[in-house]
């Protein structure tokens, strides 16, 4: 496959998924929208991945490219039927692009926290093989509050109803992060918006606390990432 990856911060890249893609011989092009790079024609790409970022979906005045990005996602998913994977901001952008709604979280989730599969998630392909309850890295202060028409919730948590979502047969997204590697937390903690939310949630040494917790769970995180990656490839072959 040849995948188009939309990034919103240079250090928020596909993470460990890059290793899996290389091993399987897949290729990808990265477009970094916050750096002013332009959206390319969708022709020639077999899938679209949209990653996380420190901005919010409603900050169109500060980040005007968000308007075009949402239209682009809608075209890719709803009109062309391209396989899609969204992570964190990408999860929220998918929902809004398809007519859902995203708002500030009543209770932001920042830390390593439990996520639980719904019945739909437990019996579907995308999260097949995931434990019914598993730990995941959370780092978000916004959430989907209204699903797009036709969307299904695959995973949930007490403070965030939509942790994973499916739309159609080939569009999937996650509010939590599975792509993380050993240097992810330390790299992301250098982004001012993330540093601020981290300190507010976990205190002055929040970066060290989260980094230690993430490293402690890294083996399980990486195993889940590989499982989800394999499952996503299966969904991309569906029509």
C-alpha positions in Angstrom: 0.0 0.0 0.0 1.0 3.6 -0.5 -0.4 5.6 2.4 -0.8 9.4 2.8 -0.1 10.5 6.4 -1.3 13.9 7.6 0.7 15.3 10.6 0.1 18.3 12.8 3.5 18.4 14.7 6.9 17.2 13.5 7.4 14.9 16.5 3.9 13.4 16.3 4.6 11.0 13.5 3.4 7.4 13.0 5.7 6.1 15.7 6.1 2.4 15.9 3.8 1.9 12.9 6.7 3.0 10.8 8.5 -0.2 11.8 5.5 -2.3 10.8 5.0 -0.5 7.5 8.7 -1.0 6.6 8.7 -4.6 7.5 5.7 -5.3 5.3 7.0 -3.2 2.3 4.4 -0.5 2.5 5.3 3.1 1.6 4.0 6.4 2.9 4.2 10.2 2.2 4.0 12.7 5.0 2.3 16.1 4.8 2.8 18.3 7.8 -0.1 20.7 7.7 1.0 22.9 10.6 4.2 23.7 8.6 2.2 24.9 5.7 2.6 21.9 3.4 -0.2 21.4 0.9 -2.7 18.6 0.6 -1.9 16.5 -2.5 -4.4 15.0 -4.8 -5.8 11.7 -3.4 -5.2 9.8 -6.6 -2.3 7.5 -6.2 -2.9 6.8 -2.5 -4.4 3.6 -1.1 -5.2 4.9 2.3 -5.2 8.0 4.5 -3.9 8.2 8.1 -4.5 11.4 10.2 -2.4 11.8 13.3 -2.6 13.8 16.5 -1.6 17.4 17.3 -1.8 20.1 19.9 -4.5 22.1 18.2 -8.3 21.5 18.5 -10.7 20.9 15.7 -12.5 24.1 16.3 -9.4 26.4 16.1 -10.0 27.2 12.5 -9.1 30.9 12.9 -5.7 30.1 14.4 -5.2 27.2 12.0 -7.1 27.9 8.7 -5.9 24.7 7.1 -8.2 22.8 9.4 -11.1 23.8 7.1 -9.5 22.2 4.1 -8.3 19.2 6.0 -11.9 18.3 7.2 -13.2 18.6 3.6 -10.3 16.5 2.4 -11.0 13.8 5.0 -14.7 13.7 4.0 -13.8 13.4 0.4 -11.3 10.6 1.1 -13.6 8.6 3.4 -17.2 9.4 2.3 -16.7 9.9 -1.4 -13.8 7.8 -2.4 -14.0 5.1 0.3 -10.3 5.1 1.1 -9.2 3.1 4.1 -8.7 5.5 7.0 -6.9 5.5 10.4 -7.2 8.4 12.8 -5.3 8.9 16.0 -6.3 11.4 18.7 -6.9 14.7 16.8 -7.3 12.5 13.7 -10.1 10.6 15.5 -11.8 13.9 16.3 -11.3 15.3 12.8 -12.9 12.2 11.3 -16.0 12.7 13.5 -16.4 16.3 12.6 -15.7 15.8 8.9 -18.6 13.3 8.8 -21.1 15.5 10.7 -20.3 14.7 14.3 -19.4 17.1 17.0 -16.2 17.6 19.2 -16.1 19.7 22.3 -13.8 20.3 25.3 -13.6 17.3 27.6 -15.5 17.7 30.9 -12.6 15.6 32.4 -9.4 15.7 30.3 -7.6 12.4 30.1 -3.8 12.6 30.5 -1.9 9.6 31.7 -1.9 5.8 31.3 -5.6 4.8 31.8 -8.0 2.0 31.2 -10.0 1.6 28.0 -12.8 -0.9 27.6 -14.1 -2.6 24.5 -17.8 -2.2 23.7 -19.7 -5.3 22.5 -19.3 -4.0 19.0 -15.6 -3.5 19.4 -15.1 -7.0 21.0 -16.9 -8.8 18.1 -15.4 -6.7 15.2 -12.2 -7.0 13.2 -10.4 -3.8 14.2 -9.9 -4.5 17.9 -9.8 -8.3 17.5 -7.3 -9.8 20.0 -7.3 -6.7 22.3 -8.1 -7.4 25.9 -11.6 -6.4 27.0 -9.9 -3.8 29.3 -6.5 -2.6 28.5 -4.2 0.3 29.5 -3.6 3.1 26.9 -1.7 6.4 26.8 -4.2 9.3 26.9 -3.3 12.9 26.2 -6.4 14.8 25.2 -8.6 17.7 26.5 -11.3 17.4 23.8 -13.6 14.5 22.8 -16.3 13.4 20.4 -19.7 14.4 22.0 -21.9 13.5 19.1 -21.2 10.7 16.7 -21.5 11.1 12.9 -24.6 9.3 11.5 -23.7 5.7 10.9 -20.7 5.6 13.3 -20.3 2.9 15.9 -18.4 3.1 19.2 -15.8 0.3 19.5 -14.2 1.3 22.9 -15.0 3.6 25.8 -13.8 4.8 29.2 -15.5 6.4 32.2 -14.5 10.0 31.2 -14.6 9.6 27.4 -17.5 7.8 25.8 -15.9 7.5 22.3 -12.4 6.0 22.7 -12.6 4.1 19.3 -14.9 4.5 16.4 -15.9 2.8 13.1 -17.6 4.5 10.2 -18.5 2.4 7.2 -16.3 -0.7 6.5 -12.9 1.0 6.2 -12.7 4.1 8.4 -11.4 3.6 12.0 -10.1 5.9 14.6 -8.7 5.9 18.2 -8.8 8.7 20.8 -5.9 7.1 22.7 -2.4 6.6 21.5 -1.0 3.2 20.4 1.8 4.4 18.2 4.1 5.4 21.0 7.8 4.5 21.3 10.3 4.9 24.1 11.0 8.6 23.2 7.4 9.6 22.5 6.5 11.2 25.9 9.8 13.1 26.2 9.4 14.4 22.6 5.8 15.4 23.0 6.4 17.1 26.3 8.5 19.7 24.5 5.4 21.0 22.7 4.2 23.9 24.8 0.5 23.0 24.7 1.2 19.4 25.7 3.6 20.6 28.4 1.0 22.8 29.9 -1.7 20.2 30.0 0.7 17.7 31.4 1.7 20.0 34.3 -1.9 20.8 35.0 -2.9 17.2 35.2 0.1 15.6 36.8 2.1 18.4 38.4 5.5 20.0 37.8 7.2 16.6 37.3 4.3 15.4 35.1 6.6 14.6 32.1 8.8 12.3 34.2 5.8 10.6 35.8 4.1 9.9 32.4 7.3 8.9 30.8 8.0 6.3 33.5 4.4 5.0 33.4 4.6 4.7 29.6 7.9 2.9 29.7 6.6 0.4 32.2 3.7 -0.5 29.9 5.6 -0.1 26.6 5.8 -3.9 25.8 2.0 -4.1 26.0 1.5 -0.9 24.1 3.6 -2.1 21.3 2.0 -5.5 21.2 -1.5 -3.8 21.0 -0.2 -1.4 18.3 0.9 -4.4 16.1 -2.4 -6.2 16.6 -4.4 -3.1 15.6 -2.1 -2.5 12.6 -2.6 -6.1 11.4 -6.4 -5.7 12.0 -6.5 -2.4 10.2 -4.8 -4.0 7.1 -7.6 -6.6 7.1 -10.3 -3.9 7.2 -8.6 -2.0 4.4 -9.2 -5.0 2.1 -13.0 -4.9 2.8 -15.4 -3.3 0.4 
